[in-house]
C-alpha cells in the first residue's frame, strides 16, 4: 500500500518503552543480559504497581514537544502484556495495578489529537512454546538443559498466540495508526544464533495480511523479515536518504535519550537537546522521520531528565516547527555545518555551528526573494559578491559565481539551533 501522507508530513513521534523492566531499572533487556530465570523475574510481576501512571501527562508532554504520534510497547521481549489479553495471565490485569494500561493510553493520546501507535514484540521469553534460542535468557544453560526445556515446545502454538494477541490489539481499541513489530533475526547480525527465528516462525505473510485486514490504513514497519511500509534504522543517523535496491524508501530513525529504551536509572549518557534537534533536522533533510524514545519509571512517570529534555525540544519546536512539518530534502546544497529542509518555496537553513558574520550559500544568487530568522521573523540582509572582488582589510573577497552571502549578527540567537527562512523566487 502507499503510506498515508500524514506520516511523512508529521516527521516526529514519541516512542515509549515501558513494562516490568522499569522496576529493575537496568535496561529493557535486563532479563536477557543478566540471564534471569522466569522464577526470579516474577518478582517484578508481583510488584508492578505504577500508581502514578498518567498517560494524559505522557500525551501532553509529547504534544508540547511537537510530536504528532505516540508508539507504546504493548508487549516487549519479556512477554509481559500491558493490556487485558484473554490469551494469557501474564498481563497488567494480574499485577497489583490491575488495569488495562493500553486502553487508558489510547484514550489519552487521542484526547490530545495525536495518532496512536503500538509496538509489539515478536519475541516472547516467557511463553511456554517459545523455543529457547541464542537470544533467550537461558541461552547459556548446559546444552542438555536447553534440550530438556525445549522438549514439547511448539512454535506453531506460539505463532497462533502471537497472531491472536495482534488480533486483540487491532480490534479492541479503535483505529490504530502504526504498528512497530520487533524483530526477526534469521538475517543480519543475529543470524548465527542457534534456533534463530524469522518470517517462517512468525508466519509473517499471514500476520501482515491480518494486520492490514483489521486496520486497512495502518502503517507497518519492516521487521517481519518481509517488506513493510518503511525502514527503521535504530540508534544511528543515515548518511543520506535511504534506499532499498536502489529505490528511495520511507524511513524513520528510532533514537533514545541515553542509549537505553527502558528506564535505566544509573545511565547518565544523556543526549543534549541541541544534539537531539540536530538529529531530527538531519533526518528531515534526508527525507526521514524521528521516533524519540522515553522510558517511564516503575511508578509510571516520565523521569526528570526526560521531562526537561522534552520541554527543551518543545521550546524550539514552538518557533521552528514549519521547518520540520511538511518539509523534506532540498535540491540545493547546504553550506558546511548546516542542513537544508524545504517546504514549497520556503528553504530552511539550519545552522549547526555559528559562523562569524557571514554564511555563503552556493547556487542561490538571484533565487531568494526575502530572508529572515525563523524564531522571531527578523530580517536578514543578503547580497551577491562580485567573484572578481579582492579581499582587503574589512572587505570580503569574491565568492564563486552563483553564491548568495547572508549577513548575520555576531551574537548567536538564544535558540538551540538557529534557522534562517529563505523565501525562494518562483522557479528557483
C-alpha positions as CSV (number, residue, x, y, z in Angstrom):
1,X,0.0,0.0,0.0
2,X,1.0,3.6,-0.3
3,X,2.0,5.1,3.0
4,X,-0.6,7.6,4.4
5,X,0.6,11.2,3.8
6,X,0.3,12.2,7.5
7,X,3.5,10.2,8.3
8,X,5.9,12.0,6.1
9,X,4.3,15.3,6.9
10,X,4.4,14.9,10.7
11,X,8.0,13.7,10.9
12,X,8.3,13.4,14.7
13,X,6.9,10.9,17.1
14,X,7.3,9.6,20.7
15,X,8.4,6.0,21.4
16,X,7.5,4.7,24.9
17,X,9.2,1.6,26.3
18,X,7.5,0.5,29.5
19,X,6.9,-2.7,31.3
20,X,8.2,-4.9,34.1
21,X,11.8,-3.9,33.3
22,X,11.1,-0.4,34.7
23,X,11.4,-1.9,38.2
24,X,15.0,-3.3,38.0
25,X,15.7,-0.1,36.1
26,X,18.7,-1.6,34.3
27,X,17.8,-1.6,30.6
28,X,14.8,-3.2,28.9
29,X,16.9,-6.3,28.0
30,X,17.8,-6.9,31.7
31,X,16.2,-10.4,31.7
32,X,18.4,-11.3,28.8
33,X,21.6,-9.5,29.9
34,X,21.6,-10.9,33.4
35,X,20.3,-14.4,32.3
36,X,17.3,-14.1,34.7
37,X,15.0,-17.1,35.1
38,X,11.3,-16.8,34.9
39,X,11.1,-17.6,38.6
40,X,13.4,-14.7,39.5
41,X,11.9,-12.3,37.0
42,X,8.5,-13.0,38.5
43,X,9.2,-10.7,41.5
44,X,8.8,-7.7,39.1
45,X,5.4,-9.1,38.0
46,X,4.3,-9.4,41.7
47,X,5.4,-5.8,42.5
48,X,4.3,-4.0,39.3
49,X,2.2,-1.2,40.8
50,X,2.6,2.0,38.7
51,X,0.3,4.1,40.9
52,X,1.4,7.4,39.3
53,X,0.6,6.2,35.8
54,X,-1.0,9.1,34.0
55,X,-0.9,8.6,30.2
56,X,-2.5,12.1,29.8
57,X,0.7,13.5,31.1
58,X,2.7,11.5,28.6
59,X,0.5,12.6,25.8
60,X,0.7,16.3,26.8
61,X,4.5,16.0,27.1
62,X,4.6,14.6,23.6
63,X,2.3,17.2,22.1
64,X,4.2,20.1,23.8
65,X,7.5,18.7,22.4
66,X,6.0,18.9,18.9
67,X,5.5,15.1,18.5
68,X,2.5,14.1,16.4
69,X,2.2,10.3,17.1
70,X,3.0,8.1,20.1
71,X,4.0,4.4,20.0
72,X,3.7,2.3,23.1
73,X,5.3,-1.1,23.8
74,X,2.2,-3.3,24.3
75,X,4.5,-6.3,24.9
76,X,8.3,-6.4,24.9
77,X,10.6,-9.4,24.6
78,X,9.9,-10.5,28.2
79,X,6.3,-11.3,27.2
80,X,4.6,-9.1,29.7
81,X,1.4,-7.6,28.3
82,X,0.1,-4.1,29.2
83,X,-3.5,-4.9,28.1
84,X,-6.3,-7.2,29.2
85,X,-5.3,-10.1,26.9
86,X,-7.6,-13.1,27.1
87,X,-4.8,-15.4,25.8
88,X,-2.5,-15.2,28.9
89,X,-2.5,-14.3,32.6
90,X,0.8,-12.6,32.1
91,X,-0.8,-9.1,31.9
92,X,-1.1,-5.9,33.8
93,X,-4.6,-7.1,34.9
94,X,-3.0,-9.7,37.1
95,X,-0.5,-7.3,38.8
96,X,-1.2,-5.0,41.7
97,X,-2.2,-2.2,39.3
98,X,-5.0,-4.5,37.9
99,X,-5.7,-2.2,34.9
100,X,-5.8,-2.4,31.1
101,X,-3.0,0.2,30.6
102,X,-3.2,0.2,26.9
103,X,-6.9,1.3,27.0
104,X,-6.0,4.3,29.1
105,X,-3.1,5.1,26.9
106,X,-5.1,5.1,23.7
107,X,-7.8,7.3,25.2
108,X,-5.2,9.8,26.5
109,X,-3.3,10.0,23.2
110,X,-6.5,10.5,21.1
111,X,-7.7,13.2,23.6
112,X,-4.6,15.3,22.7
113,X,-5.2,14.9,19.0
114,X,-2.2,12.6,18.4
115,X,-2.0,9.4,16.4
116,X,-1.9,6.0,18.2
117,X,0.9,3.5,17.5
118,X,1.6,0.1,19.1
119,X,5.0,-1.7,19.4
120,X,4.6,-5.4,19.6
121,X,7.4,-7.9,20.2
122,X,7.5,-11.0,18.0
123,X,9.8,-12.5,20.7
124,X,8.5,-13.8,24.0
125,X,10.9,-15.2,26.6
126,X,8.0,-16.1,28.9
127,X,5.7,-18.1,26.7
128,X,6.0,-21.9,27.2
129,X,6.0,-22.6,23.5
130,X,8.7,-20.1,22.5
131,X,11.7,-22.2,21.6
132,X,14.8,-21.2,23.5
133,X,17.4,-19.8,21.1
134,X,20.6,-17.9,21.1
135,X,18.9,-14.6,22.2
136,X,17.0,-16.2,25.1
137,X,17.9,-15.5,28.7
138,X,18.5,-19.3,29.1
139,X,20.9,-19.5,26.1
140,X,23.9,-20.2,28.3
141,X,22.4,-23.1,30.2
142,X,24.1,-26.5,29.6
143,X,23.0,-27.9,26.2
144,X,21.3,-30.9,27.8
145,X,19.2,-28.4,29.9
146,X,18.2,-26.4,26.9
147,X,17.2,-29.6,25.1
148,X,15.1,-30.6,28.1
149,X,13.5,-27.1,28.3
150,X,12.7,-27.1,24.6
151,X,11.1,-30.6,24.8
152,X,7.5,-30.2,23.8
153,X,7.7,-26.6,22.9
154,X,5.7,-25.9,19.7
155,X,6.5,-22.8,17.6
156,X,3.2,-23.3,15.8
157,X,1.3,-22.9,19.0
158,X,3.3,-19.8,19.8
159,X,2.6,-18.4,16.3
160,X,-1.1,-18.8,16.9
161,X,-0.7,-17.0,20.2
162,X,1.2,-14.2,18.5
163,X,-1.4,-13.7,15.9
164,X,-4.2,-13.9,18.4
165,X,-2.7,-11.2,20.5
166,X,-2.3,-8.9,17.5
167,X,-5.9,-9.5,16.6
168,X,-6.9,-8.4,20.2
169,X,-4.9,-5.2,19.9
170,X,-6.2,-4.3,16.5
171,X,-9.9,-4.9,17.3
172,X,-10.4,-3.7,20.8
173,X,-9.1,-0.1,20.7
174,X,-10.5,1.6,17.6
175,X,-8.3,2.9,14.8
176,X,-4.6,2.2,15.3
177,X,-2.3,4.3,13.0
178,X,1.0,2.5,13.3
179,X,2.3,-1.0,14.3
180,X,6.0,-1.4,15.0
181,X,6.9,-5.2,15.0
182,X,10.2,-6.2,16.6
183,X,12.1,-8.3,15.5
184,X,13.2,-11.1,13.1
185,X,16.8,-12.4,13.4
186,X,17.3,-15.1,10.7
187,X,19.3,-12.4,8.8
188,X,21.7,-9.7,9.9
189,X,23.9,-9.6,12.9
190,X,21.9,-12.1,15.0
191,X,21.5,-14.7,12.2
192,X,24.2,-17.0,13.5
193,X,22.5,-17.7,16.9
194,X,21.0,-21.1,17.3
195,X,17.3,-21.5,16.6
196,X,17.2,-18.1,15.0
197,X,13.7,-17.0,14.1
198,X,12.3,-15.2,11.1
199,X,9.3,-14.9,8.7
200,X,8.5,-18.7,8.8
201,X,8.4,-18.9,12.6
202,X,6.3,-15.7,12.9
203,X,4.0,-16.5,10.0
204,X,4.9,-13.1,8.7
205,X,2.9,-13.1,5.5
206,X,-0.2,-14.1,7.3
207,X,0.5,-11.8,10.2
208,X,0.9,-8.8,7.8
209,X,-2.3,-9.8,6.0
210,X,-4.2,-10.0,9.3
211,X,-2.8,-6.6,10.3
212,X,-4.0,-5.0,7.1
213,X,-7.4,-6.6,7.1
214,X,-8.1,-5.4,10.7
215,X,-6.6,-1.9,10.2
216,X,-6.6,-1.1,6.4
217,X,-4.9,2.4,6.9
218,X,-2.2,1.2,9.3
219,X,1.5,1.8,8.8
220,X,3.7,-1.3,9.4
221,X,7.4,-1.4,9.8
222,X,10.0,-3.7,8.2
223,X,11.0,-6.1,11.0
224,X,8.8,-9.1,10.0
225,X,11.6,-10.2,7.6
226,X,9.4,-9.2,4.7
227,X,8.9,-5.7,3.2
228,X,6.9,-3.2,5.2
229,X,5.9,0.4,4.6
230,X,9.1,1.9,5.9
231,X,12.6,1.0,7.1
232,X,13.7,1.6,10.7
233,X,17.4,2.5,11.3
234,X,18.0,2.2,15.1
235,X,20.5,4.2,17.1
236,X,22.3,5.7,14.1
237,X,21.8,8.5,11.6
238,X,21.8,7.5,7.9
239,X,24.3,9.4,5.9
240,X,21.9,10.1,3.0
241,X,18.3,9.4,2.1
242,X,17.7,5.7,2.5
243,X,17.2,3.3,-0.4
244,X,16.3,-0.4,-0.9
245,X,17.6,-2.0,-4.1
246,X,18.4,1.5,-5.4
247,X,14.9,2.8,-4.8
248,X,14.1,5.6,-2.3
249,X,12.1,4.4,0.7
250,X,10.2,6.0,3.6
251,X,12.3,5.7,6.7
252,X,12.3,6.6,10.4
253,X,15.2,6.6,12.8
254,X,14.3,5.3,16.2
255,X,16.5,7.0,18.8
256,X,16.9,7.1,22.6
257,X,17.7,9.8,25.2
258,X,20.6,7.8,26.7
259,X,21.1,4.6,24.8
260,X,18.6,2.6,26.8
261,X,14.9,2.1,25.7
262,X,13.5,1.2,29.1
263,X,14.0,3.2,32.3
264,X,17.7,2.9,33.2
265,X,18.2,4.7,36.5
266,X,22.0,4.9,36.6
267,X,22.6,5.7,32.9
268,X,23.8,9.2,32.7
269,X,24.8,9.1,29.0
270,X,22.1,11.7,28.1
271,X,22.0,13.4,24.7
272,X,21.6,17.2,24.8
273,X,18.5,19.0,23.5
274,X,20.7,20.6,20.8
275,X,22.0,17.2,19.7
276,X,18.6,15.6,19.5
277,X,17.2,18.5,17.5
278,X,20.2,18.3,15.1
279,X,19.4,14.6,14.7
280,X,15.7,15.4,13.9
281,X,16.7,18.1,11.4
282,X,19.3,15.9,9.8
283,X,16.7,13.2,9.3
284,X,14.2,15.5,7.7
285,X,16.9,16.9,5.4
286,X,17.3,13.3,4.2
287,X,13.6,12.7,3.9
288,X,13.2,10.7,7.2
289,X,11.2,10.8,10.4
290,X,12.4,10.5,14.0
291,X,10.8,8.4,16.7
292,X,12.3,9.5,20.0
293,X,12.0,7.2,23.0
294,X,11.3,7.8,26.7
295,X,11.3,5.1,29.3
296,X,8.8,5.9,32.2
297,X,9.7,4.8,35.7
298,X,8.2,1.8,37.6
299,X,5.6,4.1,39.1
300,X,4.6,5.3,35.7
301,X,6.1,8.8,35.5
302,X,8.5,10.3,33.0
303,X,11.7,10.9,34.8
304,X,13.0,14.5,35.3
305,X,15.7,14.2,32.6
306,X,13.0,13.1,30.0
307,X,10.7,15.9,31.1
308,X,13.4,18.6,30.9
309,X,14.6,17.3,27.5
310,X,11.1,17.2,26.0
311,X,10.4,20.7,27.3
312,X,13.6,21.9,25.7
313,X,12.7,20.3,22.4
314,X,9.2,21.8,22.6
315,X,10.6,25.3,23.2
316,X,12.5,25.1,19.9
317,X,9.6,23.4,18.0
318,X,7.2,26.1,19.1
319,X,9.1,28.6,16.9
320,X,10.6,26.3,14.3
321,X,8.0,23.7,13.5
322,X,7.4,24.8,10.0
323,X,11.0,23.8,9.1
324,X,10.0,20.3,10.1
325,X,6.3,19.6,9.5
326,X,5.6,19.0,5.8
327,X,9.3,19.6,5.0
328,X,11.8,17.4,3.4
329,X,15.1,17.4,1.5
330,X,16.1,20.2,-0.8
331,X,17.9,20.0,-4.2
332,X,20.1,22.9,-3.1
333,X,23.4,22.2,-1.5
334,X,23.8,23.4,2.1
335,X,27.0,25.0,3.3
336,X,29.3,23.2,5.7
337,X,27.9,22.6,9.2
338,X,24.4,23.3,8.1
339,X,21.3,21.4,6.8
340,X,18.6,22.5,4.5
341,X,15.0,21.4,4.7
342,X,12.4,22.7,2.2
343,X,8.6,23.1,2.1
344,X,7.3,24.5,-1.1
345,X,9.1,27.8,-1.9
346,X,10.5,28.1,1.6
347,X,14.0,26.9,2.2
348,X,15.2,26.5,5.8
349,X,18.9,26.9,6.6
350,X,19.6,25.2,10.0
351,X,23.0,26.4,11.3
352,X,24.6,23.6,13.3
353,X,27.6,25.9,14.1
354,X,27.5,29.6,14.3
355,X,29.6,31.5,11.7
356,X,31.2,34.8,12.2
357,X,29.1,37.5,10.4
358,X,28.7,35.8,7.1
359,X,27.4,32.5,5.6
360,X,27.8,31.7,1.9
361,X,25.1,29.8,0.1
362,X,26.2,28.1,-3.1
363,X,23.8,28.4,-6.1
364,X,21.3,30.7,-4.5
365,X,22.3,34.0,-6.1
366,X,19.2,35.6,-7.7
367,X,16.9,32.9,-6.3
368,X,15.9,34.4,-2.9
369,X,13.1,37.0,-2.5
370,X,13.4,37.5,1.3
371,X,15.3,36.1,4.3
372,X,14.6,36.1,8.0
373,X,15.3,34.3,11.2
374,X,12.5,31.8,11.8
375,X,12.4,32.2,15.6
376,X,11.5,35.9,15.6
377,X,10.9,36.9,11.9
378,X,13.7,39.5,12.0
379,X,15.1,40.3,8.6
380,X,18.4,39.1,7.4
381,X,20.3,41.0,4.7
382,X,22.0,39.3,1.8
383,X,24.0,40.1,-1.3
384,X,26.0,38.7,-4.1
385,X,29.7,39.5,-4.0
386,X,31.5,40.0,-7.3
387,X,33.5,36.9,-7.9
388,X,36.4,39.1,-9.0
389,X,36.5,41.2,-5.9
390,X,39.8,41.2,-3.9
391,X,39.7,40.7,-0.2
392,X,41.3,43.6,1.7
393,X,41.2,44.6,5.3
394,X,37.4,44.6,6.2
395,X,36.3,43.8,2.6
396,X,35.2,40.3,1.7
397,X,36.8,38.7,-1.3
398,X,34.8,37.3,-4.2
399,X,32.9,34.1,-3.9
400,X,32.2,31.5,-6.6
401,X,29.7,32.6,-9.2
402,X,26.1,32.0,-8.1
403,X,26.8,32.4,-4.4
404,X,24.5,34.3,-2.1
405,X,26.0,35.7,1.1
406,X,24.0,36.3,4.2
407,X,25.0,38.9,6.8
408,X,24.4,37.5,10.3
409,X,24.8,39.1,13.8
410,X,27.9,38.4,15.7
411,X,25.9,37.1,18.7
412,X,24.2,33.7,18.1
413,X,20.4,33.8,18.7
414,X,19.4,32.1,22.0
415,X,17.8,29.1,20.4
416,X,19.1,25.5,20.3
417,X,19.6,25.5,16.6
418,X,19.2,28.9,14.7
419,X,17.2,28.7,11.5
420,X,17.1,31.1,8.6
421,X,13.9,31.1,6.5
422,X,14.6,31.8,2.8
423,X,11.7,32.7,0.6
424,X,12.6,31.5,-2.9
425,X,11.6,33.2,-6.1
426,X,9.2,31.3,-8.4
427,X,11.1,28.6,-10.3
428,X,14.1,28.8,-8.0
